[in-house]
Amino acid sequence: MSKDKEGGGTTIIIKKINKVAGGHHGGAWKVAYADFVTAMMAFFLLLWLLSSAPQETLRGIAEYFTPTIGIRDEKGIGFQGGKSSSKTESNKEAEYADNQILYGAPSKGVLITPPEEKNKDDEADQKNFITMEQALKAAINQDKVLKDNAENIRINITPEGLEIMIVDTNNKPTFKPGTTELAPHAKLILERVAQMIKYMPNFISVTGYTTSARTGSYDAWELSSDRANSARQYLQKAGIDSDQIGKIGGKADRELLNTKDPNAPENIRLSIILMKNSINPLKDRNLASPTNLK
């Protein structure tokens, strides 16, 4: 403040400060930095977890994230565009070959059991089945009961396992018509069969079959199922352990032996199958030897 020399007035000086943009930014950078540090911590934690995981788990994770969709020319996502690496394809796959998009198989998860084990089981089953088939066919010629009922017995190795069928003939029905009561000769056959297959380590399935002809109050489904259960009970009575029974069922007239004549007697039958790849853990696979099958 100063006095004017001429007028004696007071001079007032005002200073103005102009603020320039770009000064203090606040705390936004702290939030961004915290997010960055958190992301890095999560990343290194993921690396640590992956480095300590077993190979089976890593293989399962890799397969889960493997794309399974590709385009028609096999140049899409994935190694083969979602197609199988096999050179040959089934007829079902060929039906979809002209589609623009091919869908791969779903993830199978972590591999637990090596495929070689199944092959070993198949070989052991096949060996035991051949031995049992030969023993049963030999017994039919040697055992008087089986020999007298040879026309009612059929033995085959099928994709499901070793199948022993007791079929009806014109003069020898397996069950009393319209009931679940086993005929005397069928009981004798089941007794002989039970004494032989009880040494096998495989689980057993029992399936009943009948014709479409309605008998009494039963329909085909109920009759075939109840007959299978009746045979199961008699097999257990003859020496089969209940733990060896794996499956019981009835298929009515859905799978005919004689397709030309749906009412043929052989379509009424019992099927006893030593199931493939179904080993009872309580039994030794080597129990079924030729000496035990006599």
Secondary structure, DSSP 4 states (H G I P E B T S, - for coil): -EE-TTT-PEE------PPPSS---TTHHHHHHHHHHHHHHHHHHHHHHHHHS-HHHHHHHHHHTS--EEETTS-SSSSSTT--S-S---HHHHHTTTSSEEE-PPP--S--S-HHHHHHHHHHHHHHHHHHHHHHHHHHHH-HHHHHTGGGEEEEEETTEEEEEEE--SS--SB-TTSSPBPHHHHHHHHHHHHHHTTS-EEEEEEEE--S--BTTB-HHHHHHHHHHHHHHHHHHTT--GGGEEEEEE-TTSS-S-SS-TT-GGGSEEEEEEEEEEE-TTS-GGG--TTTT-
